[in-house]
Amino acid sequence: MKIRYLAAVFAAAFAVSGTAALADTYTAAEADGTSVRIHVTSDAGNARYTVYLLKPGKTLPEDSSGETDVFERIESIDASNDEAGVFASHELAFELSENAQTGVYTVIMGGGELSGRELNITYAANDVLNGALAAVNGASASEAADAAVNYNGTAWSVDTDNEAYKHHKSEVSESIYEIINGKAANAADVARAFEQACALSELKHCGEEEICDKLFLYESYLGAEYSDEVKNKNEDLISVFAELRTGESMKTPQELASVLKASEGIMKLNKSDRDGAVGIIKEYNDVFNIDLASTIDKVDEYQLAKGIIAARPYSTPAEIKETVTELCDELSKPKEENTTTGSGVSGGGSLHGGGSMGGGTTGGGTSTPSVSVRPDGTVIESTTDGVDSALLASLDSKPLFSDITDAAWAAEYIKYAAENGIMTGGGDGTFRPNNAVTRAEFLKILIVSLKLSGSAEQTGAFADVPEGSWFEGYVNTGVGLGIVNGTSETEFSPNAPVTRQDAAVMILRAVSAAELKLHTDGGAPEFTDSADISDYASEAVAELSSSGVINGYEDGSFRPGNSLLRSETAKVIYTMISALESREG
């Protein structure tokens, strides 16, 4: 008996309107004939369906009587509820006739909610199929798509009207080749490879706003297992992916998975504080490809993290690898004698160069002074501690954020906050200086800048602080230390903009929690709108304005109810750290 093969078109399973669906059509070649299995599911309850299998090139006539040359098979399915009484299902199995034609058959459902639904399957005699498979399996990268299309409708079915195939044929061909290369592909493999190649090409060239929709549209095609960040459609991750995909290979589903993971790692590193930077690199090193044993494992991670933060933002794994390698090379060299004189963190002027934050000069080579707050709350002025100044200068030359010109007056403050891991930009390389800071964001900024830690006893206190959210730990710490309260007994309002007067209150409480105090130069200024400042905030506004942490506007007003912008926050944090003193000071 001749061996025949019936190949289901990839994506043959289709969802239908309503609650019923025609599920995957499974097929198998057997030595004694060819069997077809069709599985039908419906949650519409018990139902009876008719399955029409039309011969190649035939359409369903209005009157099927006497049209035997149209049908290869007509079968009925009685679908009944499952044990749980929810889904009705049935599997229909039958064999094609001995003289079945090679070509594309159409399955049409009749009756019930599936009436009129169609599915194409392709049947090929053994000699036709073997010739087609030999052509595809032996094709080069540039020939694979043509080989697949040449046997379309005789050995398998592929969508030659696909826009990706039409406009990026060579790219699709290379993907088909990579997907099936060395696999000894069968007909189903070829159909799947064609569809996957088209999906990957669409993902590479579609607009950024289309990426999420296409990722989920082709999820089953690609056999993808997306991370929570992808499932939640993280905008920063998608922005990184949109840029990264253009320069990275995405010819196979496995390569797509690598690009998505790299995008997630880059996004997290661009948003990380200093304490988390090295950990993120280790977590995503299977896509960053850094030799940890000869780099990170040999240097001080605290100093390495400072350099990593200073070089942000990143847009490719190669940039991260290059930066980490250079930093580790410098940090592993013997330290040159470096003497720093002078002290104090108060004072104005540039953030870089000798005496930038107070008196003092640097000897024994140049270095970049910075203010650090140790875990015990001690505020110190330190040098780069072994990071070569020429290397930092080269890193410094890289624009920190693409939109700094939108708030040029705050550029140095923003740079300071970013380099010290206090504030981060979006994954797309922007800082968004004119966006308002939310309550959750400002609380995190305070906790990070002052190295505060506290109890998590408040877990679950607020309905709008979900367990596992990025701000849950900061809210718990802030509430536990008395830095902030909820906006009600059950809500924290984490995404509400923080007002200028609330920011003042939170700063004063956070400084107290760190067992520090603010240096003041004199009395607090009188604001023209002081009557608008809430009683609970008046003391904090007075002390912070006296210390120069938060100033008023040129017209003499304070505008207590205005939202604090990200650019303003960067300056506030810098001036706060500059004004810090120990309680014994």
C-alpha positions in Angstrom: 0.0 0.0 0.0 1.3 3.5 -0.8 2.4 5.6 2.1 0.7 8.9 2.3 1.3 11.9 4.5 -1.2 14.6 5.6 0.4 17.7 7.0 -1.6 20.1 9.1 -0.9 23.7 8.3 1.0 25.4 11.1 -1.5 27.7 12.9 -4.3 25.5 11.7 -5.9 25.9 15.1 -8.0 29.0 15.0 -10.0 30.8 17.5 -13.6 31.6 16.5 -16.0 34.2 17.6 -18.3 33.1 20.4 -17.2 30.3 22.7 -16.4 27.4 20.3 -13.1 26.6 18.6 -11.7 24.1 16.1 -8.5 23.0 17.8 -5.3 21.7 16.3 -5.7 19.1 13.5 -3.2 16.3 14.2 -2.0 14.1 11.4 0.4 11.1 11.2 1.9 9.0 8.4 1.4 5.3 8.8 2.7 2.3 6.8 -0.8 0.9 6.2 -2.5 4.2 5.2 -3.0 7.7 6.4 -5.0 8.7 9.4 -6.5 12.1 10.3 -7.4 13.3 13.7 -9.6 16.4 14.3 -10.3 17.5 17.8 -13.2 19.8 18.5 -13.9 21.7 21.7 -16.7 24.0 22.7 -18.0 25.4 26.0 -21.5 25.8 24.5 -22.6 22.4 25.9 -23.6 19.3 24.1 -23.5 19.8 20.3 -23.6 18.0 17.0 -21.2 19.0 14.3 -20.7 17.9 10.7 -17.2 17.8 9.3 -16.9 18.3 5.5 -13.5 17.4 4.0 -13.4 19.0 0.5 -11.1 17.7 -2.2 -8.3 20.0 -3.5 -9.6 23.0 -5.5 -13.3 22.3 -4.5 -15.7 24.7 -2.6 -18.7 23.8 -0.6 -21.8 23.8 -2.9 -25.1 25.3 -1.7 -26.7 21.9 -2.4 -24.4 19.0 -1.6 -26.7 16.3 -3.1 -25.1 14.5 -6.1 -21.8 16.4 -5.6 -19.7 13.4 -4.6 -16.7 14.6 -6.5 -16.5 17.6 -4.1 -16.2 15.7 -0.9 -13.4 13.5 0.3 -15.2 12.8 3.5 -18.3 13.8 5.4 -18.5 12.9 9.1 -20.6 13.8 12.1 -19.3 14.6 15.6 -21.4 14.4 18.8 -19.6 16.5 21.3 -20.6 16.1 25.0 -19.7 17.9 28.2 -16.6 16.7 30.0 -16.7 15.4 33.6 -16.7 18.9 35.0 -19.6 19.8 32.8 -17.8 22.7 31.3 -16.3 21.8 27.9 -17.7 19.6 25.2 -15.1 17.8 23.2 -14.7 15.0 20.7 -12.0 13.6 18.5 -12.8 12.4 15.0 -10.4 10.0 13.4 -10.6 8.6 9.8 -8.5 7.6 6.9 -8.2 9.1 3.5 -9.3 7.0 0.5 -6.7 5.0 -1.3 -6.9 7.2 -4.4 -6.8 10.5 -2.5 -5.3 13.4 -4.5 -2.2 15.3 -3.6 -3.1 18.9 -2.7 -4.7 21.2 -0.2 -7.9 19.9 1.4 -10.4 22.2 3.2 -12.1 21.2 6.4 -15.4 23.0 6.9 -17.5 22.7 10.1 -21.2 22.7 9.9 -23.7 23.0 12.8 -23.5 24.6 16.2 -21.4 27.7 16.8 -18.6 26.4 14.5 -20.7 26.5 11.4 -18.8 27.7 8.4 -15.4 27.7 10.1 -12.6 26.5 7.8 -9.2 24.9 8.1 -6.7 23.9 5.4 -4.6 20.8 5.5 -2.2 19.5 2.8 -1.9 15.9 1.6 1.1 14.6 -0.3 2.0 11.2 -1.7 5.2 9.8 -0.3 7.3 10.4 -3.5 6.1 14.1 -3.7 6.7 14.7 0.0 10.2 13.1 -0.1 11.2 15.3 -3.0 9.9 18.4 -1.3 11.7 17.7 1.9 15.0 16.9 0.1 14.8 20.3 -1.6 14.2 22.2 1.6 16.7 20.3 3.7 19.3 20.7 1.1 18.7 24.4 0.4 21.2 27.1 1.2 20.3 30.1 3.4 19.4 32.2 0.4 17.3 29.3 -1.2 15.3 28.0 1.7 12.3 30.3 1.3 12.1 29.5 -2.4 12.3 25.8 -1.7 9.5 26.0 0.8 7.3 28.1 -1.6 7.9 25.9 -4.6 6.1 23.0 -2.9 3.4 25.1 -1.4 0.0 23.4 -1.9 1.6 20.0 -2.7 3.6 19.1 0.3 2.5 21.7 2.8 0.7 25.1 3.0 2.5 28.4 3.7 1.1 31.9 3.5 2.9 33.5 0.5 0.8 36.6 1.0 2.6 37.3 4.3 3.9 40.9 4.2 7.2 39.9 5.9 7.8 37.3 3.2 7.0 39.9 0.5 9.2 42.7 1.8 12.0 40.8 3.6 12.3 37.6 1.6 16.0 37.1 2.1 15.7 37.6 5.8 12.9 35.1 6.0 14.9 32.7 3.9 17.9 32.9 6.3 15.6 32.3 9.3 14.0 29.2 7.7 17.5 27.9 7.0 18.6 28.5 10.6 15.5 27.0 12.1 15.6 23.8 10.2 19.3 23.5 9.6 20.5 20.0 10.5 17.1 19.0 11.8 16.0 16.6 9.0 12.8 18.6 8.9 9.4 17.0 8.1 6.5 18.8 6.4 5.1 20.2 9.7 8.6 21.5 10.5 8.8 23.3 7.2 5.4 24.9 7.6 6.2 26.0 11.1 9.6 27.3 10.1 8.1 29.5 7.4 5.5 30.9 9.8 8.2 31.5 12.6 10.5 33.2 10.1 7.8 35.6 9.0 6.8 36.3 12.6 10.4 37.0 13.6 10.8 39.3 10.6 7.7 41.3 11.5 9.0 41.7 15.1 12.3 43.0 13.8 10.7 45.7 11.5 7.4 46.7 13.1 6.8 50.0 14.8 7.7 50.2 18.5 4.0 50.6 19.4 3.2 47.3 17.6 5.8 45.1 19.4 3.7 44.0 22.3 0.8 43.0 20.2 3.0 41.0 17.8 4.8 39.3 20.7 1.6 37.9 22.0 0.0 37.3 18.6 2.9 35.0 17.7 3.5 33.6 21.1 2.3 30.1 20.3 4.0 30.1 16.8 7.3 30.9 18.5 6.9 28.5 21.5 7.8 31.5 23.7 7.9 31.6 27.4 7.9 35.3 28.3 9.2 36.8 31.6 6.9 38.7 33.9 8.4 42.0 32.6 7.3 41.1 29.0 3.9 39.8 30.1 3.3 43.1 31.9 4.3 45.0 28.8 7.0 47.0 30.5 7.4 50.1 28.4 11.0 50.7 29.3 11.9 47.1 28.3 10.0 47.4 25.0 11.9 50.7 24.3 15.3 48.9 24.8 14.1 45.9 22.7 13.0 48.3 19.9 16.5 49.7 19.7 18.4 46.4 20.4 16.6 44.3 17.8 18.0 46.3 14.8 21.6 45.3 15.6 21.1 41.8 17.0 20.4 38.5 15.2 16.8 37.3 15.6 16.7 34.5 13.0 15.3 31.8 15.4 12.9 31.8 18.4 15.9 31.1 20.6 17.7 34.2 19.4 14.5 36.2 20.0 14.4 34.9 23.6 18.0 36.0 24.0 17.3 39.5 22.7 14.3 39.9 25.0 16.3 38.7 28.0 19.2 41.1 27.1 16.7 43.9 26.8 15.3 43.1 30.2 18.8 43.1 31.7 19.8 46.4 30.1 16.6 48.0 31.2 17.1 46.9 34.8 20.8 48.0 34.8 19.9 51.4 33.4 17.4 51.8 36.3 19.4 50.1 39.0 20.9 51.8 42.1 24.5 51.2 42.8 23.9 48.3 45.2 22.1 46.3 42.6 24.2 46.9 39.5 26.7 44.0 39.8 24.0 41.6 40.8 22.0 42.4 37.6 25.0 41.8 35.5 25.6 38.4 37.1 21.9 37.5 36.7 21.8 38.3 33.0 25.4 37.2 32.2 24.2 34.4 29.9 23.3 37.2 27.4 26.0 39.7 28.4 28.7 37.0 28.0 31.2 38.5 30.4 34.0 36.3 31.8 33.2 36.7 35.5 36.3 34.8 36.7 38.7 37.2 35.0 36.7 40.4 35.7 34.1 40.9 38.4 35.3 38.1 40.7 38.7 39.8 41.0 37.8 43.4 41.9 35.9 45.3 44.6 32.3 45.2 43.6 31.5 48.5 45.3 34.0 50.4 43.2 33.0 48.5 40.1 29.4 49.4 40.6 30.3 53.1 40.8 31.9 52.9 37.4 29.0 50.9 35.9 26.5 53.5 37.1 28.7 56.3 35.8 28.8 54.9 32.3 25.0 54.6 31.8 22.8 54.4 29.9 23.5 51.2 28.0 21.8 50.1 24.8 23.6 46.8 23.9 25.2 43.8 25.8 28.4 44.7 24.0 28.5 48.1 25.6 28.0 46.5 29.0 30.7 43.9 28.4 33.2 46.5 27.2 32.6 48.8 30.1 32.8 46.1 32.8 36.0 44.7 31.2 37.7 48.1 31.1 36.7 49.0 34.6 37.9 45.6 35.9 41.2 46.0 34.1 41.8 49.3 35.8 40.5 48.2 39.2 42.8 45.2 39.2 45.9 47.3 38.7 48.1 48.2 41.7 46.7 51.5 43.2 48.9 54.5 42.7 49.5 56.6 45.8 46.6 59.1 45.9 46.3 61.7 48.6 43.2 63.8 49.1 43.2 66.8 51.3 40.4 69.1 52.4 37.0 68.3 53.9 33.5 69.3 53.9 30.6 68.8 51.6 28.9 72.2 51.7 29.4 74.9 49.1 28.3 75.6 45.6 29.9 75.3 42.2 30.6 72.5 39.8 30.3 68.9 40.9 33.6 67.9 39.3 37.1 69.1 39.9 39.0 70.2 43.0 36.9 71.9 45.7 33.7 71.2 43.9 31.7 70.6 47.0 33.6 72.6 49.5 37.3 73.4 50.3 40.2 71.1 49.4 42.4 70.0 46.6 43.4 66.7 45.2 47.0 65.6 44.8 48.8 62.6 43.3 46.8 62.7 40.1 43.3 63.8 39.3 40.2 62.1 40.6 36.5 62.8 40.7 35.2 63.8 44.1 31.8 62.5 45.1 29.6 62.5 48.2 28.7 59.1 49.6 26.5 58.1 52.4 27.6 54.9 54.1 25.1 52.4 55.6 25.7 53.9 59.0 24.6 57.3 57.9 28.0 58.8 57.8 28.4 61.4 55.0 31.9 61.4 53.5 33.7 63.0 50.6 35.6 60.3 48.7 37.7 60.0 45.5 37.1 57.4 42.8 39.1 54.9 44.9 41.2 53.3 42.3 39.1 53.9 39.2 41.5 55.4 36.6 40.7 59.1 36.0 41.3 58.8 32.2 38.8 55.9 32.1 36.2 57.9 34.0 36.9 60.8 31.7 36.1 58.6 28.7 33.0 57.4 30.4 32.1 61.0 31.3 32.2 62.0 27.6 29.3 59.7 26.9 26.0 61.7 27.1 24.3 60.6 30.4 20.7 61.2 29.1 19.5 62.3 25.7 17.0 64.9 27.0 19.2 66.8 29.5 18.9 69.9 27.4 15.2 70.1 28.4 16.5 71.1 31.9 20.0 72.4 31.2 20.1 74.2 34.6 19.9 70.9 36.4 22.3 68.9 34.2 25.0 68.7 36.9 22.6 67.7 39.6 21.0 65.1 37.4 24.5 63.7 36.6 25.4 63.5 40.3 22.2 61.7 41.2 22.6 59.2 38.3 26.3 58.5 38.9 25.6 57.8 42.6 22.8 55.5 41.9 20.2 57.8 43.5 18.1 58.4 40.5 17.8 56.5 37.2 16.4 57.3 33.8 14.1 55.3 31.6 15.3 52.3 29.7 15.2 54.4 26.5 18.1 56.6 27.6 16.0 59.6 28.8 15.7 61.2 32.2 12.4 62.9 31.7 13.4 66.0 33.8 10.1 67.8 33.5 8.0 64.8 34.7 6.6 65.0 38.2 8.1 62.6 40.8 5.6 60.3 42.5 5.3 59.6 46.2 6.8 56.2 45.8 9.6 57.4 43.6 10.6 60.2 46.0 10.5 57.9 49.0 12.8 55.5 47.2 15.2 58.4 46.3 15.4 59.4 49.9 16.0 55.9 51.2 18.7 55.2 48.6 20.5 58.5 49.1 20.6 58.1 52.9 21.2 54.4 52.9 18.2 53.8 55.1 16.9 50.4 56.1 14.0 49.4 58.3 11.3 46.9 59.2 8.9 45.3 56.7 6.1 45.0 59.4 3.8 47.2 57.3 3.4 44.6 54.5 -0.2 44.6 53.3 -1.2 47.8 55.1 -2.2 49.6 51.9 -4.5 48.1 49.2 -2.7 50.1 46.5 0.8 48.7 47.4 0.7 45.2 45.8 2.9 42.5 47.2 5.9 42.1 44.9 5.6 45.6 43.4 8.9 47.5 43.0 7.9 50.1 45.6 6.5 47.7 48.3 9.8 47.5 50.2 10.4 51.2 50.1 6.9 52.0 51.4 7.3 49.5 54.2 10.7 51.0 55.2 9.4 54.6 54.9 6.3 54.0 57.0 8.2 51.9 59.5 10.8 54.7 60.0 8.1 57.4 60.2 9.2 59.2 57.1 5.8 59.0 55.4 2.2 58.1 56.1 -0.6 56.8 53.8 -3.1 59.2 52.2 -5.7 57.2 54.1 -5.8 54.2 56.4 -6.0 51.9 53.4 -4.2 53.8 50.6 -0.7 55.1 50.1 -1.3 56.6 46.6 2.2 55.6 45.3 1.7 57.0 41.9 0.4 60.4 43.0 2.8 63.3 42.4 4.6 64.4 45.6 4.0 68.0 46.4 6.7 70.5 47.4 5.5 70.7 51.0 5.2 66.9 51.4 8.7 66.5 50.0 10.0 68.9 52.6 8.3 66.9 55.4 9.6 63.6 54.0 13.2 65.0 53.7 13.3 66.3 57.3 12.0 63.0 58.7 14.4 60.9 56.5 17.4 63.0 57.7 16.3 62.5 61.3 15.9 58.7 60.7 19.5 58.7 59.4 20.5 60.4 62.7 21.8 63.4 60.8 20.8 67.0 60.7 20.9 69.9 58.2 23.3 72.8 58.4 21.4 76.1 58.5 22.8 79.6 57.7 20.2 81.7 59.3 16.5 82.4 59.5 13.9 81.0 57.1 12.7 83.4 54.4 9.2 84.7 54.4 7.2 83.4 51.5 4.4 85.4 50.0 2.1 82.4 50.1 3.1 81.2 53.5 -0.6 81.1 54.5 -1.0 78.3 51.9 1.5 76.0 53.6 -0.2 73.4 55.7 0.4 73.4 59.4 2.0 69.9 59.3 4.5 71.1 56.8 5.4 74.6 58.0 8.3 73.6 60.2 9.8 71.4 57.5 9.5 74.1 54.9 11.1 76.6 57.2 14.1 74.4 58.1 14.7 73.2 54.5 14.5 76.7 53.1 16.8 77.9 55.8 19.3 75.3 54.9 18.9 76.0 51.1 17.6 72.5 50.3 14.3 73.7 48.9 14.1 77.3 47.8 11.2 79.5 46.8 10.5 81.1 43.4 11.7 84.5 42.1 8.4 86.0 42.9 8.8 85.2 46.6 6.3 82.3 46.6 6.9 78.7 47.7 3.9 77.1 46.0 3.5 74.3 48.5 0.9 72.4 46.5 3.0 72.2 43.2 4.3 68.9 42.1 8.1 68.4 42.5 9.7 67.7 39.1 12.5 65.1 38.5 14.9 67.9 37.6 14.1 69.8 40.8 14.4 66.5 42.8 17.9 66.0 41.5 18.9 69.5 42.8 17.1 69.0 46.1 18.9 65.7 46.8 22.3 67.3 46.0 21.7 70.3 48.2 20.3 68.0 51.0 23.5 65.9 51.0 25.6 69.1 50.8 23.9 70.4 53.9 24.1 67.3 56.0 25.9 67.2 59.3 26.1 64.5 62.0 24.1 65.2 65.1 27.3 65.5 67.1 28.7 68.1 64.6 
